[in-house]
Amino acid sequence: PISQYCAAPLYTSASYNTQFRYCSTENYILQMNSTSISGFKDWRLPTISELQSLHNFAVDADDSLSTYFPNEPTGQLLSSTPYADGEGAVWCLNTATGQTKLCNKNLPYNIRAVRGGAQ
């Protein structure tokens, strides 16, 4: 369930954790780790290079990526890679083209969490 404020419900009730009202990516990842999503507590936001490595750039490729990511979001995926000249932007990946661009951190975008150390 997703509210107008955040997609991080309390797992003990039908209400939402007010600590995470108006979620940031940091709070969302903290919520994932505190509730051990899929039994793990080492979720993090991937770097822009990691997001690019997950994108299928082949023109005539089959839709094999949907096997691993059946609910693939469309639009921009935020990364953990900040823009060097400003605090208000991060690099993001266009899920349709695989191109990278700068995204405003104060606007809502999709995220994909990954586990383990940065590659």
Secondary structure by P-SEA (a helix, b strand, c coil): ccccccccccccccccccccccccaaaaaaaaaaaccccccbbbbbcaaaaaaaccccccccaaaaaacccccccbbbccccccccccbbbbbcccccbbbbbcccbbbbbbbbbcccc
